[in-house]
Amino acid sequence: MNLNLRNTTAIFLLLAGPAFAEMEDATAFLDSEIGDLSSLTREEQEAEMQWFIDAAKPFAGMDIKVVSETITTHEYESKVLAPAFSAITGINVTHDLIGEGDVVEKLQTQMQSGENIYDAYINDSDLIGTHWRYQQARNLTDWMAGEGADVTSPTLDLEDFIGLQFTTGPDGKLYQLPDQQFANLYWFRYDWFTDEKTMADFKEAYGYDLGVPVNWSAYEDIAEFFTGRDMSYMGGPASDVFGNMDYGKKDPSLGWRFTDAWMSMAGMGDKGEPNGLPVDEWGIRVNENSQPTGSCVARGGATNSPAAVYAIEKYTKWLNEYTPPAAAGMTFSEAGPVPAQGNIAQQMFWYTAFTADMVADSATAVLNEDGTPKWRMAPSPHGAYWEEGMKVGYQDAGSWTLMESTPVDRAKAAWLYAQFVTSKTVDVKKSHTGLTFIRESTIQHDSFSERAPKLGGLVEFYRSPARVQWSPTGTNIPDYPKLAQLWWQNIGDASSGAKSAQEALDSLCEQQERVLERLERAGVQGDLGPKLNEPKDPQEWLDAEGAPKPKLDNEDPEPETVSYDELIKSWQN
């Protein structure tokens, strides 16, 4: 071998060495972590990993920081996927896990200061109206076609994501990429509901069949029936059985409980999917240009309307009469696992993020010996003001967001990580860990057909046409961080009894309008910002079509239930 050839060979080996090492890391990751739990073949997985290796070369050695709230899905990303991505690509990722409120605070600080605190955020798509109006989050549609084209995976397959309508602005542009989704559904003890004695006792008491409640009238009857009932004949508690579970502590999570679609479940807003228009589930009205025009009834909003008052009064009644007394002092995270203890008959507002708690080895009170659940989840019942065509529940869609204040090279490296943790290679395994679906290919994967009987209806729900009626906060909300903090403080006054429902909601809508007024005066959102209506006699708005709606003569219509088994069959058909 002559000297030139020897040198050329040495240079080739020097250049090729790291690539071989990176692919070895990738194949080791696929062997140890992924296996058959992917919607891609092994050959396709390796090709996708090779693309990440190649695309990451300009950023090798870079240290980046991303952040998300602390839930099981993100813990898996932080502890398993981030180290794997770092080994495979050479980009060193620190994936911080903090509280949801802290994520919003960090994001808000970056927006206000321009300082690059994190290179990417997984924040709720509830901020879509904020991101679209302030234009401080990168428009991903243009990013993927422009600056970020060289780091956008050819196998990203946006059409496979089930929640893009939640992260798209009125301009038709994508601002966030979903990373995890979970819904709030109705949860109930299927074993109790299908027991012959229990069913007979309920029918004798109420005159109709015990089943999944379709409306709030039936939910209330069922809550009353089970509260204090001796369920020892079913292996349950002889006392301390409750027909409802909720939480009431004056805490930021109390606000989410209501902005997360409780009001739309009651029927406060307008028809529309994924969100009511022109009045949404926060009671905020927008005009034809998507500019917020009011929150109080006097400006055409519905936050303090009769339907909203009804929603709060039902919540406080059920919290006080049919719920464990300790729940009044609980937060979202404290209340979530309680039904797994075995003394709760039903819960209307239950996040599927707690499914993992319900199927854990420790949840023996609500599991059969073979590991199948004694409980099921189903669509939440709707209130008296609800109409066909309205959303009937909430879906959390934690989504990747790149801020304009993040330098381009760091945004590119973070975008690679965001695509890695949402890639088809890893998504099936990630979804088995956290049970938060974002891809249609994952939902339809054979492994979830096999696991479905142990997940109490979760897979059936996500495979059903019903799921489109569950959605996050929409684009009517111009500044989520500023407005969200008003809810828990005012609703807390109602839940504690310090104020009536009407007084608390009057205060809330007035405070929301003060924020909208400040945004309008400042002009920081330009033509996309609020443009408030002049106040007028509220009755004029109540007499008009749609929301806000006038008070119903009867807020407790005829109760209605449906057989869970028949419901599931209708989905499967």
TAZI-V435660 format. One record per backbone hydrogen bond with DSSP energy under -1.0 kcal/mol. NH is the residue of the N-H (numbers start at 1). CO is the residue of the C=O. If there is no record, write none. Layout:
NH_CO ; NH_CO
This chain:
6_2 ; 7_3 ; 8_4 ; 9_5 ; 10_6 ; 11_7 ; 12_8 ; 13_9 ; 14_10 ; 15_11 ; 16_12 ; 17_13 ; 20_16 ; 21_17 ; 22_18 ; 23_19 ; 24_20 ; 25_21 ; 26_22 ; 27_23 ; 28_24 ; 29_25 ; 30_26 ; 31_27 ; 32_28 ; 33_29 ; 35_30 ; 37_34 ; 38_36 ; 39_424 ; 45_41 ; 46_42 ; 47_43 ; 48_44 ; 49_45 ; 50_46 ; 51_47 ; 52_48 ; 53_49 ; 54_50 ; 55_51 ; 56_52 ; 59_56 ; 60_57 ; 61_90 ; 62_59 ; 64_92 ; 66_94 ; 67_120 ; 68_96 ; 71_69 ; 75_71 ; 76_72 ; 77_73 ; 78_74 ; 79_75 ; 80_76 ; 81_76 ; 82_77 ; 84_80 ; 85_81 ; 86_82 ; 87_83 ; 88_84 ; 89_85 ; 90_86 ; 92_62 ; 94_64 ; 96_66 ; 98_68 ; 103_99 ; 104_100 ; 105_101 ; 106_102 ; 107_103 ; 108_104 ; 109_105 ; 110_106 ; 111_107 ; 112_108 ; 113_109 ; 114_110 ; 117_115 ; 119_65 ; 121_401 ; 122_67 ; 123_399 ; 125_397 ; 127_124 ; 128_125 ; 131_127 ; 132_128 ; 133_129 ; 134_130 ; 135_131 ; 138_402 ; 140_174 ; 141_174 ; 143_139 ; 144_140 ; 146_142 ; 148_143 ; 149_146 ; 151_148 ; 152_149 ; 156_153 ; 160_157 ; 161_158 ; 162_438 ; 166_163 ; 169_173 ; 172_169 ; 175_167 ; 177_400 ; 179_398 ; 180_398 ; 182_396 ; 184_394 ; 185_350 ; 186_378 ; 187_347 ; 188_376 ; 189_345 ; 190_188 ; 191_374 ; 193_189 ; 194_190 ; 195_192 ; 199_195 ; 200_196 ; 201_197 ; 202_198 ; 203_199 ; 204_200 ; 205_201 ; 206_202 ; 207_203 ; 212_562 ; 214_560 ; 215_560 ; 216_382 ; 219_215 ; 220_216 ; 221_217 ; 222_218 ; 223_219 ; 224_220 ; 225_221 ; 226_222 ; 227_223 ; 228_241 ; 229_226 ; 231_237 ; 234_231 ; 235_232 ; 236_231 ; 242_343 ; 244_322 ; 248_327 ; 249_330 ; 251_249 ; 254_251 ; 256_252 ; 257_253 ; 258_255 ; 259_255 ; 260_256 ; 261_259 ; 263_258 ; 265_261 ; 266_262 ; 267_263 ; 268_263 ; 270_279 ; 272_389 ; 277_271 ; 280_284 ; 283_280 ; 285_294 ; 286_278 ; 287_291 ; 290_287 ; 293_285 ; 299_296 ; 300_297 ; 301_296 ; 302_283 ; 303_295 ; 305_302 ; 309_305 ; 310_306 ; 311_307 ; 312_308 ; 313_309 ; 314_310 ; 315_311 ; 316_312 ; 317_313 ; 318_314 ; 319_315 ; 320_316 ; 321_317 ; 322_318 ; 327_324 ; 328_325 ; 329_326 ; 330_327 ; 335_331 ; 336_332 ; 338_335 ; 340_337 ; 341_338 ; 342_339 ; 345_242 ; 347_187 ; 350_185 ; 352_183 ; 354_351 ; 355_352 ; 358_354 ; 359_355 ; 363_360 ; 366_363 ; 367_364 ; 368_372 ; 371_368 ; 374_366 ; 376_188 ; 377_456 ; 378_186 ; 382_214 ; 383_265 ; 385_266 ; 386_383 ; 390_387 ; 392_469 ; 396_182 ; 398_180 ; 399_123 ; 400_177 ; 401_121 ; 404_136 ; 406_403 ; 411_407 ; 412_408 ; 413_409 ; 414_410 ; 415_411 ; 416_412 ; 417_413 ; 418_414 ; 419_415 ; 420_416 ; 421_417 ; 423_420 ; 427_423 ; 430_426 ; 431_427 ; 432_428 ; 433_429 ; 434_430 ; 435_431 ; 440_160 ; 443_439 ; 444_440 ; 445_442 ; 448_445 ; 449_445 ; 450_446 ; 451_447 ; 452_448 ; 454_451 ; 455_452 ; 458_455 ; 461_457 ; 462_458 ; 463_459 ; 464_461 ; 468_465 ; 469_466 ; 470_467 ; 471_393 ; 483_479 ; 484_480 ; 486_483 ; 490_486 ; 491_487 ; 492_488 ; 494_490 ; 495_491 ; 496_492 ; 498_493 ; 499_493 ; 504_500 ; 505_501 ; 506_502 ; 507_503 ; 508_504 ; 509_505 ; 510_506 ; 511_507 ; 512_508 ; 513_509 ; 514_510 ; 515_511 ; 516_512 ; 517_513 ; 518_514 ; 519_515 ; 520_516 ; 521_517 ; 522_518 ; 523_519 ; 526_523 ; 528_525 ; 529_526 ; 531_292 ; 533_293 ; 536_298 ; 540_537 ; 542_538 ; 543_539 ; 562_212 ; 567_563 ; 568_564 ; 569_565 ; 570_566 ; 571_567 ; 572_568 ; 573_569
